[in-house]
Amino acid sequence: MNLNDLSSLMERRQDGGRSFERFRTDPALANLRWPDDVLRDFLFDHGDHGPFVNDYGHLELSAITWTLETIPTADFHTMPTGESEAGLIEHFAQHPVHWVTVRPPQVGRRWEDHGTWLRPPLLIDRRLLGPSDSGLQVVEGRTRVGVLRGRQREGLYVASHHRAWVGRP
């Protein structure tokens, strides 16, 4: 099953104003066994977003296993995102303070107190994208990763490790 196979579910979500609670219980998603955070960010929020579908629409969703992992800060400095939104992480990195201040206050407090994000982003093992690829790629959370890069460049407090959902084969 890939994103195209879920197009009717995405349409029902849009047309009926379907809540995430109703969305997550749809029988089409039963075999995925993905954590709610991943279902929400990957499918509910982005599953019909054009650039996202261009980059990840071909993935065999049932072949991805998601785990919450701790990733060193240094790994995020060269981590790409999908081709359709290349450069977006660096766009956010140019003004990290701005991108935090336009979020709810608890986001800023988390950065100041803990040097990390409030919600873990989604990363994917690049071998899922192509057998010769390696490393991790930012699937969702480009703003958070950009803020991380920008804060570090500006000498603001950044933790040495960060939690992220990682999808692996």
trRosetta pair geometry for C-beta under 8 A, 3 or more apart (Angstrom, degrees):
i j d omega theta_ij theta_ji phi_ij phi_ji
1 5 4.5 -119 -152 76 75 153
1 6 7.0 74 172 -44 108 94
1 28 7.8 158 -152 178 150 87
1 31 7.5 123 7 73 141 122
1 32 7.8 -89 72 -73 135 94
1 60 7.1 93 52 -157 43 61
1 61 5.2 -51 92 44 88 109
1 62 5.6 81 33 -22 96 106
2 5 5.5 109 52 4 54 102
2 6 7.7 -126 108 2 36 93
2 57 6.0 75 157 167 116 54
2 58 6.0 -31 -145 -155 151 18
2 59 5.9 143 -127 69 96 48
2 60 6.3 -60 -71 -94 88 38
2 61 6.0 155 -108 -18 38 94
3 6 5.7 -67 -155 42 40 106
3 7 7.5 73 146 -60 65 73
3 43 7.9 -170 -114 -117 86 79
3 47 5.8 -175 -139 -161 104 79
3 48 7.8 171 179 -80 114 50
3 53 5.4 -151 115 -127 152 86
3 56 6.7 90 -28 107 135 81
3 57 4.3 -88 50 -128 124 67
3 59 7.5 58 -18 47 93 85
3 61 7.4 119 -52 -53 58 123
4 7 5.7 -9 -163 -34 44 111
4 53 7.8 100 -63 -162 72 113
4 57 5.9 67 -36 -178 89 106
5 28 7.9 179 133 -168 94 118
6 9 4.6 -48 -172 41 80 120
6 10 5.9 87 128 -27 86 95
6 28 6.2 136 -116 144 85 137
6 29 7.9 54 -118 -73 126 84
6 43 6.9 -62 142 -146 163 113
6 47 6.2 -61 103 -179 132 133
6 61 8.0 34 -26 -10 130 159
7 10 5.5 -53 -148 35 36 114
7 11 6.4 38 153 -20 67 103
7 48 7.4 103 -128 -103 66 104
8 11 5.5 -49 -148 35 35 113
8 12 6.5 37 152 -19 65 103
9 12 5.7 -52 -148 36 32 111
9 13 6.4 38 150 -23 64 104
9 23 7.6 101 172 -148 104 84
9 26 5.7 115 -135 145 120 164
9 28 5.1 -126 -66 60 138 154
9 29 7.5 122 -150 -42 162 98
9 47 7.9 -36 94 130 104 152
10 13 5.5 -51 -150 32 33 116
10 14 6.5 28 153 -15 65 105
10 47 5.3 -148 -94 110 117 112
10 48 4.2 132 -176 -56 142 124
11 14 5.8 -57 -149 39 33 108
11 15 5.9 22 160 -13 69 113
12 15 6.0 -57 -132 44 28 105
12 16 5.7 -5 178 11 66 118
12 18 6.1 46 130 -32 80 143
13 16 7.1 -71 -131 51 13 88
13 18 4.4 -90 -127 49 55 122
13 23 5.6 41 -107 -102 114 117
13 44 6.9 -164 -151 -139 152 69
14 18 8.0 -19 -6 19 22 96
14 48 7.3 -57 -46 51 126 161
18 22 5.0 -117 -166 84 92 122
18 23 5.2 113 133 -63 118 89
19 22 5.0 93 57 11 80 98
19 23 6.7 -139 99 -7 41 92
20 23 5.2 -55 -141 39 35 118
20 24 6.0 36 162 -24 70 106
20 39 7.9 125 -166 113 100 105
20 40 5.6 13 -143 -110 137 98
20 44 5.3 32 -115 -147 92 162
21 24 6.3 -53 -145 31 23 108
21 25 7.1 9 158 -8 56 110
22 25 6.2 -71 -156 40 32 104
22 26 7.4 57 147 -52 63 86
23 26 6.0 -33 -168 -15 38 114
23 29 7.8 60 153 -10 67 153
23 39 7.7 161 117 153 105 114
23 43 7.7 174 158 113 123 110
23 44 5.3 100 121 -104 159 109
24 29 6.6 -100 -156 91 40 153
24 36 6.2 1 -125 -123 151 87
24 39 5.5 86 -112 128 96 153
24 40 7.7 -26 -72 -64 115 76
24 44 7.6 -33 -61 -60 81 130
25 29 7.9 135 128 59 3 117
26 29 5.1 77 73 8 87 104
26 30 7.9 -127 102 -35 49 78
27 30 5.4 -21 -155 -18 48 121
29 32 5.2 -44 -171 16 68 123
29 34 7.7 -74 -176 29 104 105
29 39 6.8 66 -169 -132 143 123
29 43 7.3 146 -108 116 126 173
31 62 5.8 -12 124 -113 109 122
32 39 7.4 124 101 -92 143 100
32 61 6.0 -37 -112 139 110 110
32 62 6.1 -114 -102 -98 59 68
34 38 4.5 -110 171 87 113 121
34 39 5.0 142 93 -58 117 84
34 42 7.4 -83 172 44 159 136
34 43 8.0 128 67 -6 155 124
34 64 7.8 21 -94 95 110 102
34 66 5.6 59 -142 15 82 135
35 38 4.8 87 62 9 83 103
35 39 7.0 -149 95 -6 40 88
35 66 5.7 -114 11 98 101 130
35 68 7.6 43 -30 -46 169 99
35 165 6.9 -139 54 -123 133 131
36 39 5.5 -54 -143 38 35 113
36 40 6.1 35 159 -21 68 106
37 40 5.9 -57 -150 35 26 110
37 41 6.3 7 161 -4 64 112
37 119 7.2 -177 -148 -167 120 104
37 120 7.0 50 156 59 151 98
37 165 6.2 -175 103 -55 119 144
38 41 6.2 -61 -137 46 28 98
38 42 5.3 6 173 0 69 121
38 66 4.8 -51 -65 -136 163 174
38 122 6.3 111 -123 -105 80 121
38 165 5.3 -169 -78 169 101 157
38 167 7.5 123 -143 -70 137 106
39 42 6.7 -60 -121 49 16 95
39 43 5.4 -35 -164 37 57 117
39 44 6.2 55 141 -16 72 106
40 43 7.6 -29 -71 55 5 76
40 44 4.8 -38 -141 42 44 130
40 45 6.1 44 155 -18 64 105
41 44 7.5 18 -18 50 15 89
41 45 5.5 -26 -136 35 34 129
41 46 6.8 12 162 4 52 113
41 122 5.5 174 108 -27 135 128
41 140 4.5 157 161 113 114 159
41 141 7.6 8 -168 -44 145 89
41 165 7.9 151 50 42 141 145
42 45 7.6 77 28 48 13 88
42 46 6.2 -68 -161 55 26 110
42 47 6.9 62 133 -68 58 86
42 56 8.0 -105 -158 130 97 157
42 122 6.0 141 -67 -123 96 172
42 139 6.8 5 -106 134 94 133
42 140 6.3 -134 -80 -16 59 140
43 46 7.3 -48 -74 59 6 69
43 47 4.1 30 -157 -61 51 130
44 47 6.7 47 -33 -1 12 117
45 49 7.9 -3 134 -26 62 126
45 140 7.4 98 82 -141 125 143
46 49 4.6 -54 -154 16 67 125
46 52 4.4 -151 172 -151 108 172
46 140 6.1 -147 -13 -94 152 121
47 52 7.4 -89 -88 112 13 132
47 53 7.6 63 174 -77 38 94
48 53 6.7 12 -143 -52 29 128
49 52 4.0 58 78 17 102 121
49 53 6.6 171 76 -15 48 87
50 53 5.9 -61 -144 36 24 107
50 54 6.4 26 158 -22 63 105
50 84 7.7 -157 122 179 76 150
51 54 5.4 -50 -148 32 35 117
51 55 6.4 24 158 -12 66 108
51 82 6.8 144 155 98 92 130
51 84 3.5 176 -157 132 91 132
51 85 5.2 92 153 -47 145 97
52 55 6.1 -64 -152 41 28 104
52 56 6.0 -32 172 32 67 111
52 57 8.0 108 120 -49 59 83
52 82 7.1 139 -118 28 44 163
52 84 7.5 -122 -47 69 26 141
53 56 6.9 -82 -124 60 22 71
53 57 4.1 46 -176 -64 68 117
54 57 6.5 17 -68 0 11 117
54 82 7.4 128 88 158 87 133
54 83 7.7 -99 123 72 110 93
54 84 4.6 105 78 -64 129 143
55 82 3.0 -6 -132 -154 159 139
55 83 6.1 168 -103 35 100 74
55 84 5.0 -119 -45 11 104 111
55 85 7.5 -61 -37 11 146 91
56 59 5.2 -23 -173 -3 74 123
56 82 6.7 -86 -35 -93 89 139
56 124 7.8 159 -113 -28 120 166
56 139 6.6 60 -73 -142 148 109
59 63 7.6 -137 173 55 81 105
59 64 6.8 23 163 -42 125 127
59 128 6.0 30 -130 157 111 112
59 129 7.6 -43 -85 -89 101 60
60 63 4.1 48 99 5 109 120
60 64 7.6 162 93 -23 64 83
61 64 6.0 -57 -162 21 41 112
63 128 7.3 159 104 -130 110 104
63 169 6.0 -16 154 -140 100 72
64 124 7.4 -46 -133 -132 130 102
64 128 6.4 36 -93 -122 99 151
64 167 4.2 -4 -171 -170 118 113
64 168 7.2 126 -153 56 65 25
64 169 7.2 -52 -102 -96 51 37
65 167 7.0 145 68 -151 34 59
65 168 5.7 -34 64 65 88 78
65 169 7.6 22 18 127 92 13
66 122 8.0 -44 -130 -135 122 96
66 165 5.3 2 -170 -178 111 104
66 166 6.9 155 -148 76 60 37
66 167 5.1 -28 -90 -90 78 72
66 168 8.0 149 -91 16 31 68
67 165 7.4 160 80 -151 26 59
67 166 5.8 -24 63 59 76 88
67 168 7.2 -15 16 13 104 113
68 120 6.4 134 -136 35 94 174
68 163 5.9 6 -179 -172 97 108
68 164 7.5 168 -150 85 57 27
68 165 5.8 -37 -94 -95 63 63
68 166 7.8 135 -117 14 15 79
69 163 7.2 159 83 -148 33 60
69 164 6.1 -27 65 65 81 75
69 165 7.8 111 18 -129 78 17
69 166 4.7 -8 16 4 127 127
70 161 4.9 27 174 166 103 126
70 162 7.2 156 -153 75 62 24
70 163 5.7 -38 -95 -91 65 63
70 164 8.0 127 -111 20 20 73
71 75 5.2 -99 174 63 102 139
71 76 6.9 103 124 -50 122 93
71 123 7.3 73 -55 0 159 161
71 136 7.4 -74 -125 41 143 166
71 161 6.6 155 75 -158 32 76
71 162 5.7 -32 62 65 86 78
71 163 7.6 127 14 -120 81 15
71 164 5.2 -8 3 20 128 121
71 166 7.6 131 -59 -62 120 125
72 75 5.0 105 69 -8 80 102
72 160 6.7 -33 -143 159 75 74
72 161 5.6 -47 -99 -100 44 78
73 76 6.0 -59 -167 26 44 112
73 77 7.5 52 145 -36 69 96
73 148 6.9 -157 -143 177 90 119
73 152 6.9 140 172 -83 128 144
73 158 5.9 103 -129 139 145 117
73 159 6.8 174 -63 94 118 57
73 160 5.6 -102 -5 -158 116 34
73 161 6.7 -103 -30 -76 75 28
73 162 6.6 91 -83 -11 67 104
74 77 5.9 -40 -164 5 44 118
75 78 7.8 -83 -171 43 36 81
75 79 6.3 48 146 -50 71 116
75 136 6.9 41 164 40 119 124
76 79 5.2 -52 -140 13 40 125
76 145 5.4 -153 -166 -147 115 96
76 148 5.5 -12 123 107 153 142
76 149 6.7 -139 126 -63 103 87
76 162 7.1 20 -42 37 140 136
77 149 6.2 128 -116 -113 62 99
77 152 7.8 -78 -90 74 104 153
79 89 7.9 173 87 -116 81 173
79 123 7.2 -51 -168 -128 143 118
79 135 7.1 -162 -115 156 74 117
79 136 5.7 -23 -130 90 118 88
79 137 6.4 167 -178 -118 88 32
79 138 5.6 98 131 -30 115 94
79 145 6.7 -95 76 -160 121 145
80 86 7.1 -20 -163 -117 104 86
80 89 7.9 -160 -150 9 35 140
80 137 5.4 -28 77 -127 79 91
80 138 7.1 -144 109 24 33 86
81 85 5.5 -49 115 87 126 100
81 86 6.7 -179 69 -95 85 44
81 88 6.1 -55 58 53 151 107
81 89 5.6 154 -16 -33 122 112
81 137 6.4 125 -118 179 28 88
81 138 4.4 -44 -91 72 86 99
81 139 7.5 159 -144 -84 80 19
81 142 5.3 14 -89 -100 156 114
81 145 7.8 166 -62 61 111 147
82 85 5.5 55 70 32 89 89
82 86 7.4 -109 103 -52 43 68
82 137 7.1 90 -61 161 56 129
82 139 7.3 60 -38 -124 105 54
83 86 5.6 -11 -150 -37 39 112
85 88 4.3 -14 163 -13 98 138
85 142 6.7 -84 129 -79 134 166
87 90 5.6 -60 -159 45 53 109
87 91 6.1 65 143 -32 77 100
88 91 5.3 -47 -150 27 37 119
88 92 6.8 32 155 -13 66 100
88 142 4.9 13 113 164 115 148
88 146 7.4 -96 133 -59 64 135
89 92 6.0 -59 -158 38 33 106
89 93 6.3 36 146 -25 66 109
89 138 6.5 107 -77 46 130 155
89 142 5.0 -115 -80 -162 74 88
89 145 5.2 -38 -137 98 116 110
89 146 4.5 -168 -167 -72 55 89
89 149 6.8 78 157 9 101 145
90 93 5.1 -51 -141 35 39 119
90 94 6.9 55 156 -36 64 91
90 146 6.8 -142 -57 -123 10 102
90 149 7.4 -64 -103 99 54 153
91 94 6.2 -45 -165 10 30 114
91 146 6.7 -38 70 -131 56 150
92 95 7.3 -92 -166 56 37 71
92 96 7.2 67 151 -94 74 61
92 99 5.3 43 -158 -69 93 164
92 142 6.4 147 0 136 143 80
92 143 4.9 -172 -126 -129 154 53
92 145 7.6 92 76 74 135 63
92 146 2.6 90 84 106 110 157
92 147 6.1 -58 150 -43 112 63
92 150 6.9 -122 125 -19 65 132
93 96 6.4 -1 -146 -61 39 95
93 146 4.2 -119 -46 -164 68 76
93 147 7.3 -140 -98 -59 53 17
93 149 4.1 -35 -115 88 127 113
93 150 3.8 176 -162 -55 56 91
93 153 6.9 76 174 9 106 137
94 150 6.5 -76 6 -105 11 126
95 98 4.0 -3 148 25 114 124
95 99 6.2 121 100 -21 82 90
95 150 6.9 -40 52 -154 13 159
96 99 5.9 -61 -148 39 34 106
96 100 6.5 29 157 -17 68 106
96 146 7.0 -168 -95 130 82 75
96 147 4.4 115 -145 -142 93 61
96 148 7.9 -179 -126 2 131 16
96 149 7.6 -168 -76 72 124 59
96 150 3.1 177 -43 96 114 126
96 151 4.8 -149 147 -52 162 70
96 154 6.5 -144 38 10 126 135
96 156 7.2 -151 96 35 139 145
97 100 5.9 -60 -152 37 32 108
97 101 6.2 26 155 -18 68 111
97 150 8.0 -124 -15 129 59 126
97 154 7.8 -71 -33 81 102 172
97 156 7.9 158 -71 -59 92 158
98 101 5.9 -63 -145 38 28 106
98 102 6.5 19 161 -15 66 107
99 102 6.3 -51 -142 35 30 106
99 103 7.3 33 154 -23 56 107
99 143 5.5 -164 -178 -168 134 103
99 146 6.8 47 37 95 172 113
99 147 5.3 -132 86 -79 124 105
99 150 7.9 107 28 44 124 151
100 103 5.9 -63 -162 29 37 113
100 107 5.9 -163 -155 121 74 105
100 108 4.9 108 157 -94 108 80
100 111 5.6 -56 -128 10 143 157
100 147 5.9 108 -57 -139 94 136
101 108 6.5 50 -89 -80 50 132
103 107 3.8 -22 115 45 132 157
103 108 6.9 161 72 -36 99 80
104 107 5.5 109 65 -7 68 100
105 108 5.8 -57 -159 38 46 109
105 109 6.3 45 148 -20 75 106
106 109 5.4 -51 -144 38 39 115
106 110 6.3 46 154 -26 67 101
106 118 6.2 77 124 -104 96 146
107 110 5.9 -54 -154 31 29 112
107 111 6.8 26 150 -15 62 104
107 117 7.6 -16 -149 -149 86 65
107 118 5.3 -90 -108 -13 65 130
108 111 5.8 -54 -151 36 35 109
108 112 6.2 28 155 -14 68 109
109 112 5.7 -60 -144 42 31 108
109 113 5.7 12 165 -4 70 116
110 113 6.3 -61 -130 48 23 98
110 114 5.4 -36 -172 39 63 114
110 116 6.6 -72 154 81 99 60
110 117 6.6 38 120 -178 134 20
110 118 4.5 -179 -10 -72 169 81
111 114 7.3 -68 -105 59 11 71
111 115 6.6 44 -165 -116 50 23
111 116 7.1 -163 -106 49 52 18
111 117 7.4 16 -76 -87 83 40
111 147 7.1 -83 -106 152 139 129
111 151 6.9 -147 -168 -95 120 156
111 156 7.8 13 159 143 110 127
111 157 7.6 136 158 80 69 93
112 157 6.9 81 -146 55 37 128
114 159 6.1 -14 156 -52 68 129
115 151 7.8 175 -151 131 75 146
115 157 4.5 -104 -91 140 105 88
115 158 4.7 139 -174 -149 108 17
115 159 3.7 148 92 -34 112 71
116 148 7.7 19 -126 -100 57 108
116 158 7.5 92 -69 -158 61 61
116 159 4.6 -28 -45 20 105 130
116 162 4.8 170 -135 -114 120 94
116 163 7.5 80 165 20 146 76
117 120 6.9 138 86 -90 119 31
117 121 6.9 65 55 -30 166 88
117 141 7.3 19 -141 -157 177 117
117 144 4.4 13 -90 -150 145 125
117 147 7.5 114 -81 70 97 128
117 148 7.5 -59 -39 -58 101 107
117 162 6.8 59 21 -158 93 122
119 141 7.8 -144 101 -105 90 112
119 144 7.7 -121 71 -76 75 151
120 141 7.5 -49 149 -92 40 156
120 162 7.6 151 -121 155 81 87
120 163 4.5 -76 -92 115 121 88
120 164 4.8 174 -172 -112 103 32
120 165 5.3 121 116 -20 121 76
121 138 6.2 -18 148 -143 139 94
121 139 7.7 157 160 54 91 68
121 140 6.0 -170 -164 96 78 61
121 141 2.2 -127 -123 61 112 171
121 142 7.8 129 -140 -35 138 32
121 144 5.1 -162 -57 65 118 135
121 145 6.2 -25 -17 -42 171 98
121 164 5.3 -22 63 -130 74 100
121 165 7.2 -133 105 33 35 81
122 138 7.6 102 82 -165 59 54
122 139 4.3 -57 108 66 104 109
122 140 4.1 39 34 42 113 95
122 141 6.0 153 23 -4 59 113
122 164 7.2 154 -104 -177 14 90
122 165 4.9 -26 -108 74 66 109
122 167 6.9 25 -174 -16 96 108
123 136 4.4 13 171 179 124 120
123 137 6.5 149 -161 70 72 37
123 138 6.0 -42 -104 -98 75 44
123 139 6.4 166 -115 4 17 90
123 141 7.9 -56 -53 49 70 129
123 164 5.0 41 -3 147 115 134
123 165 6.9 165 25 84 69 53
123 166 4.9 -20 73 -107 101 73
123 167 7.1 -169 94 21 49 73
124 128 5.7 -84 170 49 111 133
124 129 7.1 99 117 -37 125 104
124 136 6.8 145 69 -156 32 69
124 137 5.2 -27 59 60 86 93
124 139 4.9 75 -18 -48 109 121
124 166 7.4 156 -96 -160 24 58
124 167 4.5 -18 -115 61 76 108
125 128 5.5 98 78 -10 80 100
125 136 6.3 -45 -96 -101 43 68
125 166 6.8 69 -44 173 84 97
125 167 6.5 -126 9 97 80 60
125 168 4.4 62 -13 -113 139 68
125 169 6.4 -98 78 -9 136 78
126 129 5.1 -49 -163 32 61 115
126 130 7.0 -23 159 43 84 78
126 133 3.6 -111 141 139 108 119
126 134 5.8 6 67 69 121 5
126 135 5.3 25 5 66 130 66
126 136 6.7 -157 -25 -106 89 14
126 137 5.2 99 -79 -22 91 110
127 130 7.4 -97 -145 75 32 40
127 131 6.4 32 -157 -128 79 37
127 133 5.9 -165 -80 75 37 85
127 134 6.8 31 -59 -98 85 48
127 169 5.9 -71 99 -16 114 127
128 167 6.7 -22 -14 120 162 104
128 168 7.5 -161 -43 -149 117 28
128 169 5.6 178 -79 -63 86 89
129 133 5.3 -3 72 33 100 162
129 137 7.0 28 -19 11 145 152
130 133 4.3 94 65 -16 91 110
136 166 6.6 -64 -123 -130 128 108
138 141 6.0 -118 -161 72 105 86
138 142 5.6 121 132 -87 135 68
138 145 5.2 -85 -101 -9 151 160
139 167 7.2 22 -13 19 151 126
141 144 4.4 -39 -176 38 89 120
141 145 5.8 89 124 -22 88 95
141 164 7.5 -155 66 -130 166 102
142 145 5.8 -55 -143 41 32 107
142 146 6.1 36 155 -21 65 108
143 146 5.6 -58 -148 39 29 113
143 147 6.3 32 154 -21 65 104
144 147 5.7 -52 -148 34 30 112
144 148 6.5 35 150 -22 62 104
145 148 5.4 -48 -151 32 35 118
145 149 6.5 35 152 -17 65 103
146 149 5.8 -53 -148 37 33 109
146 150 6.1 27 157 -14 67 111
147 150 5.8 -59 -142 44 29 109
147 151 5.9 32 159 -22 66 108
148 151 6.0 -55 -143 35 23 109
148 152 6.5 19 159 -15 60 108
148 158 6.1 101 -156 -137 72 125
148 162 7.0 -50 -112 -49 145 160
149 152 6.1 -62 -154 37 27 108
149 153 6.4 25 153 -18 64 109
150 153 5.6 -55 -146 37 33 112
150 154 6.1 18 159 -9 67 112
151 154 6.0 -66 -145 46 28 102
151 156 4.0 -81 -163 70 84 116
151 157 7.3 -43 167 67 122 39
151 158 5.1 139 106 -67 115 108
152 155 7.8 46 -179 -68 30 22
152 156 7.4 -82 -63 56 24 73
152 158 4.7 -34 -77 2 86 158
159 162 6.2 129 78 -70 115 76
